[in-house]
Amino acid sequence: MSATTLAALVEERLGLDVLALPPRAVGQLLRTNLARLGVASEADLVARLTASDAALEQAAEELLVPETWFFRDSGPFEYLKAFAATEWPRLGGGRPMRALSLPCSSGEEAYSIAIALLEAGLDGTRFHVDAVDVSEAALERGRVAVYGRNSFREPGWDDTGAHFEETPAGRAVGRAARQAVTFIRANALCFTSVVPYDVVFCRNLLIYMNEKGRR
């Protein structure tokens, strides 16, 4: 099989537009996984990935760039904070707010949502954040919830010390924000929720997806 067949699998099962991915990404995916899975040909690789969602999702980690930081492009978080403080008490009817971060990468966005809601005056019983990503490695970093200097580079959002604790390994997310977030591994095309979300953060995803995936 040709590399186009692997590209077609990526587009169909992950909804990604291979033309929007970094140059040579699919070729690198092919070479790396031939060795990692111990298969002899692309045909065997495609068969293995087709048969196993877990294997395909693990391979997909090599295509995706987990670039994120706290309060990235801060406008949406400022809007969320204002919405939670002024509009949500009327719209929510007293029930907890449910928020979704998809994809969440290593967790900075999901915790930023939680911190913004805490800053708006909601306590941890009045909201919950689901953080969803296809990368188990990224999710594990989010669950650990300890971040280095590179995760704190958004101008104007430095005064968040009340929500972090300094540790030898980096800044650890505080208990209130950490307990408000649940990390879930799922393919964006397959993820479903029985209860609807009130707030959805879905940034830096649709630009990498094909038309079918966006729909």
Secondary structure, 3 states (H helix, E strand, C coil): CCHHHHHHHHHHHHCECHHHCCCCHHHHHHHHHHHHHCCCCHHHHHHHHHHCHHHHHHHHCCCCCCCCCCCCCCHHHHHHHHHHHHCHHHHCCCCCEEEEECCCCCCHHHHHHHHHHHHCCCCCCCEEEEEEECCHHHHHHHHHCEECHHHCCCCCCCCCHHHEEEECCEEEECHHHHHCEEEEECCCCCCCCCCCCCEEECCCCHHHECHHHHC
